[in-house]
């Protein structure tokens, strides 16, 4: 998905959401070893995520996927909105002013585990919302896919992760439905 990769502020959100491949059923956050690998691969070892964070992390992943699916026009289900509100409420951010006067949101000091990761994700989403890129992080509209991708189309109205696969399938289903007696 090279050209569908999100900007830096949203890359961790995208990669977390895509730890579950719905089409194949492959979940890369099933075990403590999976979590350790994910933490290592994304430079998150200092957050001290552990096996007790896995259920909440998987819930957060699916709630983020639902938010990304909403960017294609589907409403965020109430349970996903509630999960996001709960996780974000446990992940406070602070505003810091840098040496050049730049401002940015950062995880509050002392956070570890899932709240620390959630705060890092939230800071990225806030930055993306401010620069207008958050709405372009989408989940494929195909229910058998829902892969999270970054919409780089000029109009920002893409609905599928790949026109060649999911888009083509959807168009073929629509065509067949119209031709059916």
N, C-alpha and C positions, 0 to 999 in steps of 0.2 A: 504493500500500500504506500509506496514511496511518495507519490504526489498527493496522497490523501493524509499525510502525516500532519498533525496539529502543530501550531507554533509552540515555542518553548513553554509559555505560560499554561498551556492546556495539554501538553504532551503526557504528563503523569495521569491526568484524568482519562485521556484516551487509552493509555496503556493499561491502566487498572480496569477500565470497562471491558477491554478486549482480552482479559485473562480468562474469560469464558467464551468459547466458540460454540454458539448455540447450534449451528448446523452439524458439527461433528460431536458435540457433547463433551468436548475436552475442557476441563476446568483446571487452570493452572494455579488455583488457590484452594486445593482440597486439603492439603496436609501442612503440618508445621514445616516440613522440608520445602514445600512449595513456597510458603511464606518467606522462609529464610532466603531462598533463591531470588524471589521477587525483590526483597529488601536489598540484597546484595547488588543485583543487576541495576537497581535504580538509585543507588547511593543512599539508602534509607536506614542503614544499620544503626546509626546513632539514635533513631527513634525508638529502638527497643520494642519492636512489634513482637508478639509471641502468639502461641497457639490459641490463647484465650481471646485474641483479637479477631480470629478467623471468621466466626459467625457474623460479627458486626461489620467486618470488612466486606464480606460477600453481600450483605444487605446494602451497604453503602454503594458498592459496585453496581448493583441492580437499580438502585434509586438514581444514581448518576446516569445510567443507561436510559432510564425513563425520561430524565430531564433532557437528554440529547435527542431522544425520539420526539419529544415535544417540539423540537426545533424544525421538524418536518410537518407539524400541524396536529399531532395527536396530543390530547391533554395529559398532563402528569397525573397518574392515578393517585387517589388520596393516600393510600398506604405508602407510596414512594415519597410523596410530599412530606408526610409525617416522619418518615425515616430520615429524610434529609434535614428537616427541622431539628430533630432530636440529635443527630450526629453533629450538625453545625453548632448547635447550642452547647455542646460539650467541647468545642474547639475554638476558644477565643483567639481573636487576632488583636495585634497592637499596631498602631501607626508609628513608623519610625521615619525620621528625617535624616538623610545621609549627609556626608561631608560637602557635597555640591548643592545641597538644598533640595535634593530629590526626595519625594515622599513615596512610601510603599507600605503595604500591609504585610505583617509577618506573624507567624505563630507566637502566641504569648509565651514568655519564658517559663520553663519548667514542665512543659507538656511532654509526655512520652506516649508510646503505644498508638492506638487508633486515634485518640484525640489529636496527637501531634501530626499524624498523617492527614487527618481530615482538615486541620488548620492549614497545612501546606497546600492541599488541594483547593481550599476555599480562597486562599490568597491568590492562587493562579486564576481561579474563576473570576474573582473580583477585578484583577488586572485585565483579563480578557473582556469582561463586561464593559470596563471603562474604555478600552480601545476598539470595541465593536466586533471582536472576533468570537465571543462566546456563542452567539447565535449560529455560527457556522460549524460548530462541533455538533455533529448529528449522528443518530443511530439509523442504520438502514431500515427503511420502512418494511422490508420483507420480514414477516414474522418468523420465518425459519432462519434468518440471518441476524439482524439487528447489530451488525458490526459497527463500531463507532469509527467514524471517519471525519476528516476535515473537508468541508465543501469549499473548493477553490474555484467553482464556476463563477463567471462574471456577475450573474444576477443573484447568486446565492440561493438558488431554488432546487438544488439537487435533492433527490429523495432516496437514492440507492447508493450503496457503497461502490458498486460497479455497474455501469450501464451494460457492459458485456455479459454479466452474469445475472444479478438480481433484477436489473432494469429490463433486460431482455425477457426474462421469465415472466415478469409482471405484464409486460406488453403482450406476450404470447397468450397468457391467460385471458387478458381482456379481449384479444382478437378472437380466441376460441369461444368465449362466452357470447360474443356478438353473433357469431356464425352458428351457434347451436340453435336447434329448432325450439 
